[in-house]
Amino acid sequence: MFNIDNALSKLADVTNKFFVCINMEGNYCYVNNAFKKRFGFDNKIFIGRNALQDIHENDHQLVIQTVEKCCTNVNTAHDLIVRKPLTANEYIYTKWDFTAIPNENNLPDYILCIGLEITSFIEDGIANHSLLQEIAYDQSHLVRRPLANILGLSKLLAETTPPEKEFRELLSALYLEAQDLDNVVKSVTTKALKK
């Protein structure tokens, strides 16, 4: 016969996701193998240890607020992203779903936390944001100059009938500005495709 508790226990031990249970004092009651392995708990005693010790100090308030939400809304999962220190100067990003485990009176006894590491997604997002800022700068400064010149030259040609020599000079200048604009657009496109 199928035993849901046994199945969940097996899943928690073989998945690469983190399964953590903390009591209402914020102390670990359970951590799965993936959590132990990733955060170096193999040779440490972690049961009874306060979970906030293993969260970046700037994220403590976020965790506390999320636990409070779990206690207020017992049947709802609440997600958050927190940094977990690996060393004094190094940390990883993790995404978690927190939910309260209620007792028979529907009051929270424990907080079940299921998480995964998302450091590479965050770092890629930061890199993409920097690239987008560069491209925005290029477009607002480098693209605008030849485009403004093309618009100005086109207006002069449309509003006047210059002598043939001036006409050729204006057309030549227009062509050079169009080439500059084409080169800038190609450069921006190449930069965008590099990533």
N, C-alpha and C positions, 0 to 999 in steps of 0.2 A: 504494500500500500504506500502511496506517495506521502512523504512527510515534508511539509513546507519548511519547517524549522531546519531540518537536516539539509534540504536543498539550498536554502539561503546561507547556511553556515558554509557549505562547500563553495558556493559562489563567492562569498566574501573572502575565502582563503585562496582562491585561484585567480581572481580578477586583478587587473593592474590599477583599478580604481581604489581609492582609500575609503575604508569603512572605519568610522570612529564612533564610539558612544561615550558621552560624558554625563556625569550626574549633575544634579542641580547646584552643586558647589563648584562646578567647572572642572572637575577632576576626571581623568580617563578611567573608564570602566572596561573598555575594550578597544583594541586597535587590530586591524587585520594585517596579514603578512606583507602586503604591498606597502602599507604605511610604515611598518617596522623597517622594512628593507630600505625604503627611500630616505627615511629620516634617521637612520642609524640607531634604531632602538633595539637591535638584536641583543646587545649585551647590557642593556639598561633596564632598570625596573621602572616601568612607566605607569602601571596601574596605581591610581591614587595621586599621580603627578598632576598639577594644574595645567590644563591645556593652553592657557594664555602664555605660558613660558615658551611655547613653541610657535608663537605667532609674533610677527613683527610688531613692535610696541605701538607704531602709528596706526595699526589696524585693530588694536584691542577694543576701542569704543565701538567700532563697526560690528565686531563679534558679539559684544555685550548687547547691543541694540537688536541684533538678529535673534539672539536667544530670548530676549524679552518678547519679540514678535511671536516666536514659537510658543511661548507660554500663554500669550494672549489668544492666539489662533492655533489651537492644538491640532487641528486636522489639516493644516496647510504647511506646505514646504516653502522655505524662504532661501533664496540663493544669495551668495556673496562671493567676492574675490578677495583673498587675503594673501599676504606675503608670509612665507615661512622661512626663517633663517636657516641656512646650512652652516655658515661660519659667522664670525663677527662682522664680516664685510660682504657676505654673499647670501642671497636669498632667492627663492623661486616663487613664482606666482601659482596659486591654486584656486580653483573654482569649487565651491561647495554648495550642497543643498542641505539645509538643516530642517529637521522636523522634530516635534516633541513626541515622545512615547508616553501616552497617558496611563495612569493606573485605573483601577475599577471605578474611581470617582471622577474620571475624566480630567484629572489634574496631572500636569506633567511630572513624570518621575525621572526621565532621561531625555537627552537630546541626541538623536541619531544624525550623524553627519556623513554624507557620501561626497567624496571629492576626487578631483583629478588635477594633475599638473598641467598648466597652460602657459608656462614660461615662453615657449617658442612662439605661440600665437601673440602674446603681448609684445615680445621683442620684434616680431614681424610687423605688427601694427605700428609700433614706434618708428621703425625704419620706413614704413610706407608713409607715415605722416610727415616725416622729414623730407622724403622725396616729393610729396605733394606740395609741401611748402616751397621747395626749390622750383618746382614747375610753375607754381602760382607766381613766384617772383619773376621767373623768366618771362612768363606771358605778360605780366603787368609792366615790365620794364623793357625787355629786349624785343618783344613782338610789337609792342605799341609804337616804338620809334619809327621803324620803317613803314608800318601801317599808317601812322599819322602823316608821314611824308608822302606816301602814295595818295592818300586822300587829298592832301593839299595840292599836289601836282595835278591830279585829275580835275580838281575844281578850277585851277588856273586854266587848264586846257579847255574846259567846258565854258568858261566865262569870257575868254578872250580869243581873238584870232591873231596870235603872234606872228611876226615875220617867220619865214621858213627856217632860218637859222635857229631862232629861239625855240621854234616848234620842235625841231630835231633835238635840241639840247634838253628841252622838257621831257620829250619821249625817252631819251637816253637816261636821264635822271630817274624817270619813272621805272624804266626797266631795271636799273641798278638797285633801286629800293625794293622792287619786287623780288629780285634775286636775294637780297639781304633777308627779306621776310621769309622766303622759301628756305634759306639756310637755317634761320632761327627755328622755324617750325620743325625742320628735320632734326635739329639738335634736341629740341624739347621732346620730340617723339622718341628718339633714340634713348634719351635719358629715362623716359617713362617705361620703355620696353626692357631696359637693362634689368630691372627688378624682376 
